[in-house]
Amino acid sequence: SLIPLFGPELVNLQHIGSTAIVGIHAKPIIDILLDVVDHGQVNRLNPLLISLGYDPRSENGIAGRRYFRKGTDGARSHHVHVFENGHPDVARHVNFSAYLNAHPEQAKRYSDLKQKLAGQVDHDIKAYLNGKSSLIQELDARAGNWRRSTR
């Protein structure tokens, strides 16, 4: 388990991504978001995470994130996204999943697009991500507005 490994650095752990959204199509990879006190301290855990099968990928394109993959291509099981408490991507990821779970018609739109793209782009991950980008931006905005209105 990741909880004892991160110890007092861990503020919160959330299941995010498509597998956290009820009823949509998703690759069988669990996305976990860890909200920590100081993401700069995470690098010291790399040897322990490696021993558990995680591959440290540094920021992997997102400033302020530490990213880990577990498993190999074709048999990957987990993605772990570590952000410092207060990083805007923490709320964005959590709100996205919560919004789609509360709005099944929007979740279906997202799921349908994912399926369509998967059939069109073969294994071109960049094309797949680019194809989802505008809908994700729209849903992110809706999720943020929804979260603010529910407080």
Long-range contacts (C-beta under 8 A, 24 or more apart in sequence): 2-32, 2-34, 2-80, 5-45, 5-48, 5-49, 5-52, 6-34, 6-36, 6-42, 6-45, 8-37, 9-36, 9-37, 9-38, 9-41, 9-42, 10-34, 10-35, 10-36, 10-37, 11-35, 11-36, 11-37, 11-85, 14-93, 14-94, 14-97, 15-97, 16-81, 16-93, 16-94, 16-96, 16-97, 17-79, 17-93, 17-97, 18-114, 20-97, 20-101, 21-97, 21-100, 21-101, 21-107, 21-110, 21-111, 22-101, 22-104, 22-107, 23-104, 23-107, 23-108, 23-111, 24-100, 24-107, 24-108, 24-110, 24-111, 24-114, 25-111, 25-114, 25-115, 25-118, 26-114, 28-77, 29-76, 29-77, 29-78, 29-79, 30-77, 30-78, 30-79, 31-78, 31-79, 31-80, 31-81, 32-78, 32-79, 32-80, 32-81, 33-81, 33-82, 33-83, 33-90, 33-93, 33-94, 34-80, 34-81, 34-82, 34-83, 35-83, 35-84, 35-85, 35-87, 35-90, 36-82, 36-83, 36-84, 36-85, 37-84, 37-85, 38-84, 39-64, 39-65, 39-66, 39-82, 39-83, 39-84, 39-87, 40-84, 42-66, 42-82, 54-78, 54-80, 62-89, 64-89, 65-89, 91-144, 91-147, 92-140, 92-143, 92-144, 95-140, 95-143, 95-144, 95-146, 95-147, 96-136, 96-139, 96-140, 96-143, 98-143, 98-147, 99-139, 99-142, 99-143, 99-146, 99-147, 100-139, 100-143, 102-146, 103-142, 103-146, 106-139, 106-142, 109-135, 110-135, 110-136, 110-139
